[in-house]
Amino acid sequence: MSNTGRKPFDFMGWRKLAFALSAVLIVMSVVSLAVRGLNFGLDFTGGTSVELAYQEAPSLDAIRDDLSAAGYEQFVVQNFGADTEILIRMAESGNPEMANEVAAVLGAGGDTLELVSSEFVGSQVGKELKEDSGLGLLIALAVVLIYVGMRFQLKFGIASVIPLAHDVIIILGVFALFQWTFDLTVLAALLAVIGYSLNDTIVVMDRIRENFRRMREGDSNHVINASINQTLSRTINTSGTTLVVLLALYFLGGEAINNFAIALIIGVVVGTYSSIYVSANLLIVLGVSREDLLLPVKEGAGDGEEEEQPPEWLNRM
């Protein structure tokens, strides 16, 4: 990608301010998680699921209103397969007649419906799910550290994993602050954010590595700044198009996936920021230099051997 006609933006000139911003966001997120905690959904706390079949497609909002009017507080209503099939997940209860009571409440308005099935999931299953979810996130971060450390260099691996943890903690902190429901869809969004942010970071890291080998003048700040500017258009285009899709998903996708879309929107914004500032900041803090990235001299190679050139795809960015 060429920067002809455009003065490069001094990203690294703002790195101290960005570091302070990240520190404030992380502290606020940790405090929110410690004080308010996550509002775990029925996937994690356990509850009763009720599957109903209607003769005609019902209004999900009308079902929610009927359940609220009947005194039920924690529940999730969504389509299950066809438009006439509804899945309702209720907060944990030891009442074996809850499914029949729910069917009676919803049938009182004159709708013809049939109770297809009901299932109770205890809190122990939800507790195991929470533990497994946390372990899965830690394993994902560890695998990323190993991969990037082998693919690039250990300092690059550390500078790639910490921004991922940074993104996840901020998303969790926002959900704790506003007490938005944290369920399996949000967990899936967190894993998607890790993949998205990692992909963005790897593109920047790859250009930094190549420029350290190609550029013979300038310190680490100069090389990293030039690399970020060279990949900036790609970063903006990718983030922009992704956000358009996610905003459409949030406004048009329905209540069942609202939190999923919100988590991804926050993740894309924070992930784009972290791939530019957090990862680059960490490289400078870790003292990355040309010596860390020098290619090993091939045995028998002479002094006149040509310098390795970057791949063709990188020159077209």
ROVO-376322 format. One record per residue (C-alpha): z, y, x. Coordinates in steps of 0.1 Angstrom, whole numbers. Last residue first. Layout:
<recs>
- zz  yy  xx
- Z  Y  X
...
</recs>
This chain:
<recs>
- zz  yy  xx
- 4  -37  -9
- -29  -48  6
- -15  -51  41
- 11  -76  29
- -16  -98  14
- -34  -100  48
- -4  -115  66
- 12  -94  93
- -3  -94  128
- 13  -112  158
- 9  -92  190
- -20  -102  211
- -14  -122  243
- -19  -101  274
- 15  -109  289
- 6  -146  289
- 18  -174  266
- 27  -207  284
- 56  -215  261
- 54  -193  230
- 77  -164  231
- 101  -165  202
- 94  -138  176
- 116  -108  177
- 136  -103  145
- 172  -98  157
- 160  -78  187
- 142  -53  164
- 176  -43  150
- 200  -52  122
- 234  -35  126
- 253  -51  98
- 260  -17  83
- 222  -9  85
- 213  -41  68
- 240  -36  42
- 226  -2  33
- 191  -17  28
- 206  -44  5
- 226  -19  -15
- 200  9  -17
- 165  -5  -26
- 173  -40  -39
- 205  -26  -55
- 187  0  -75
- 161  -24  -89
- 189  -49  -97
- 209  -22  -115
- 180  -13  -138
- 168  -49  -142
- 203  -62  -148
- 213  -36  -174
- 181  -44  -193
- 187  -82  -189
- 223  -79  -202
- 212  -58  -231
- 184  -83  -240
- 208  -112  -241
- 233  -91  -261
- 207  -84  -287
- 195  -120  -289
- 211  -131  -323
- 209  -95  -337
- 171  -95  -340
- 142  -94  -316
- 127  -61  -326
- 149  -35  -309
- 162  -56  -281
- 130  -76  -274
- 109  -44  -275
- 134  -29  -250
- 131  -60  -228
- 93  -60  -228
- 91  -23  -218
- 119  -29  -192
- 98  -56  -175
- 68  -33  -173
- 88  -6  -157
- 107  -28  -132
- 74  -44  -119
- 55  -11  -117
- 84  7  -101
- 90  -20  -75
- 53  -24  -67
- 49  14  -63
- 80  15  -40
- 69  -12  -15
- 56  11  12
- 84  36  5
- 110  9  10
- 94  -1  43
- 93  34  56
- 130  39  49
- 138  6  66
- 119  15  97
- 133  50  99
- 169  40  94
- 165  12  119
- 154  36  146
- 120  50  152
- 90  40  173
- 74  6  181
- 66  -2  145
- 50  -37  141
- 78  -61  145
- 104  -41  127
- 77  -33  102
- 72  -70  94
- 109  -76  88
- 113  -45  66
- 82  -56  46
- 98  -91  40
- 131  -75  31
- 115  -53  5
- 97  -82  -11
- 128  -104  -9
- 149  -78  -27
- 126  -77  -57
- 126  -115  -59
- 163  -117  -55
- 168  -91  -83
- 147  -111  -107
- 162  -145  -99
- 198  -132  -101
- 189  -113  -133
- 176  -145  -148
- 210  -162  -140
- 228  -134  -157
- 205  -135  -187
- 213  -172  -191
- 250  -164  -191
- 243  -137  -218
- 225  -163  -239
- 255  -187  -234
- 280  -162  -248
- 297  -130  -239
- 302  -108  -269
- 303  -71  -262
- 338  -58  -255
- 325  -24  -244
- 343  -24  -211
- 342  -62  -206
- 304  -63  -212
- 300  -34  -188
- 322  -51  -162
- 302  -84  -165
- 270  -65  -159
- 285  -47  -129
- 299  -79  -114
- 265  -97  -117
- 246  -68  -100
- 270  -66  -70
- 270  -104  -66
- 232  -102  -63
- 236  -72  -39
- 259  -93  -18
- 234  -122  -16
- 205  -103  -1
- 223  -84  27
- 241  -116  37
- 208  -135  40
- 192  -106  59
- 220  -107  84
- 215  -145  87
- 178  -142  95
- 146  -145  75
- 137  -179  59
- 168  -197  71
- 193  -169  61
- 173  -163  29
- 176  -200  19
- 212  -204  28
- 223  -172  11
- 203  -180  -20
- 219  -215  -22
- 253  -199  -20
- 245  -174  -47
- 233  -201  -71
- 263  -223  -63
- 286  -194  -72
- 268  -188  -105
- 270  -225  -114
- 307  -227  -106
- 313  -198  -130
- 293  -216  -157
- 311  -249  -151
- 345  -233  -155
- 334  -215  -187
- 319  -247  -201
- 351  -266  -194
- 371  -241  -213
- 346  -242  -242
- 349  -280  -244
- 387  -276  -244
- 384  -251  -272
- 373  -277  -297
- 338  -281  -311
- 336  -289  -349
- 304  -300  -365
- 288  -294  -398
- 256  -309  -414
- 229  -303  -440
- 248  -283  -466
- 222  -276  -492
- 211  -243  -506
- 200  -227  -539
- 208  -190  -539
- 226  -177  -570
- 251  -154  -553
- 278  -181  -553
- 258  -203  -530
- 269  -183  -499
- 306  -186  -507
- 302  -223  -517
- 284  -232  -485
- 311  -215  -465
- 338  -233  -483
- 321  -267  -478
- 318  -260  -441
- 354  -249  -438
- 368  -281  -455
- 381  -296  -423
- 402  -265  -416
- 413  -267  -380
- 395  -235  -371
- 376  -222  -342
- 355  -192  -350
- 324  -198  -371
- 289  -207  -360
- 263  -205  -388
- 229  -222  -384
- 203  -214  -411
- 172  -234  -422
- 148  -217  -445
- 130  -198  -417
- 123  -231  -400
- 141  -242  -368
- 176  -229  -369
- 177  -193  -379
- 208  -173  -369
- 242  -164  -381
- 271  -159  -357
- 308  -158  -368
- 341  -141  -360
- 355  -123  -390
- 354  -143  -422
- 371  -125  -451
- 348  -134  -480
- 332  -99  -478
- 324  -106  -441
- 307  -139  -450
- 286  -123  -478
- 276  -94  -455
- 265  -118  -428
- 244  -138  -453
- 228  -106  -466
- 219  -96  -430
- 203  -131  -424
- 181  -126  -455
- 172  -160  -470
- 140  -180  -466
- 135  -199  -499
- 148  -234  -508
- 177  -230  -483
- 190  -255  -458
- 224  -250  -442
- 238  -260  -408
- 275  -252  -402
- 289  -249  -367
- 327  -249  -363
- 345  -233  -334
- 350  -234  -296
- 360  -205  -273
- 331  -207  -249
- 301  -211  -271
- 320  -192  -298
- 317  -160  -278
- 339  -148  -250
- 350  -112  -252
- 354  -107  -214
- 386  -93  -200
- 402  -59  -210
- 424  -52  -181
- 412  -74  -153
- 375  -73  -163
- 376  -36  -169
- 393  -30  -135
- 367  -52  -117
- 339  -33  -134
- 354  1  -126
- 359  -9  -90
- 323  -22  -87
- 309  9  -103
- 329  32  -80
- 319  13  -49
- 282  13  -59
- 283  51  -64
- 300  56  -30
- 274  34  -13
- 246  54  -30
- 261  86  -18
- 262  72  17
- 226  60  14
- 211  92  3
- 193  100  35
- 183  64  36
- 160  69  7
- 141  98  24
- 111  99  1
- 78  95  19
- 54  125  15
- 25  115  -6
- -12  122  3
- -16  88  20
- 12  64  12
- -9  33  14
- 0  0  0
</recs>
